Amino acid sequence: MTQPAAYIRYCTRCVMPETKPDLFIDDAGVCNACRSYERRREVDWDARRVELVRILDRYRSRDGSTYDCIIPVSGGKDSHFQVITILELGMNPLCVTASTDKLSPVGRRNIENLKSLGVDYIEVSTNPLVRRRMNRLALRQIGDISWPEHVAIFTIPVRIATQLGVPLLIWGENSQNEYGGPAEAAENNVLTRRWLEEFGGLLGLRVSDMLGQDGIEAKHLIQYTYPSDEQLRKTGVTGLFLGHYVPWDGYQNALVAQAYGFESYPKAVEGSIVSYENLDNFHTGIHDYFMFLKYGFGRGTSLACLHLRRGRLSRRQAIEIVKRNDGKFPSVYLGCPLEEILADIEMTRDEFVKICDRFTNKKLFVCDARGALVKDARGNLTRINDDNVEADVASGAR
Ligand SMILES: [Zn+2]
């Protein structure tokens, strides 16, 4: 049987396409994220927990005059899990939130719930007028409306760590997955400036690039600026990924969080397949949609893969669910209409659609004979294939 000239290749174990940045599929057809998950079985989690306790003990305040650590939080299920775990270990954390770009009411309620777990809490809100300009600039320039938020999530807690002289930051999961490490190791455990630039989702846009655009001046960028090496050294700022020390599972975290009052959404979030995450920022629908346009996978695919690896979905089910929910045009997210978001950032729907098209990888989606993207009445695209073509042929699906 002849293959089409071009098609998207998928991991044969999960449903992630090869077009995801930093994803590699080996000769057996299995991606590095699945391989990495496989290696988790060999981890001695008891030993890791002992190591965690040892590290925490080293940073614990002897006289209670300051905090033992800082936990950067959004108020989501993972934040709840981090705080619950760290409190159980007898630490006195300071929780720090960098305000989300466009906070939802359920997001606010979850932040309040997180505080009620029994922690001191600081929320830093950057100037919303400037942030909206940055949302717009980043959407136009790199196709990511959430860029200012991604920067602030990393810079603000680290700034507070240096300001208050609290060296230890407890992050959640290393988004580069199982590649975390112990706090005393020199490499890849700590969330450094380099990690931030490489993996923090900044997409090559630097904070300094904002200067002079849309009237943005240095004074507007204070909270977006990572502390200097000298400031970091003075406090001895270090960080660890909790996901390195305890087996990390977002679904399990959600169950724990819910038992402590965390509120999920009444239905699967638009463009996602679950109801328990990314509930705090109305912009997330746009952010995830651009991921789909650029790389051919949305939030639904990422979640399906996590569940699939843990045996909670079959591959066939995952493909169906992804087809149903993933990569839909973000007309509405958490009930917030696209028009409201665009009005905030002073952008027309027409310009928004043009930006979408400009960032779409046309090789991944069905186009007409003239090479124009084919869209349905709701503006949705169709991926050229949702599973490996050979597998489809074998199963008689095509
Ligand atoms: Zn995989």
Residues whose N, C-alpha, C, O or C-beta is under 5 A from the ligand:
A	BS01	ZN	C11 R13 C14 V30 C31 C34
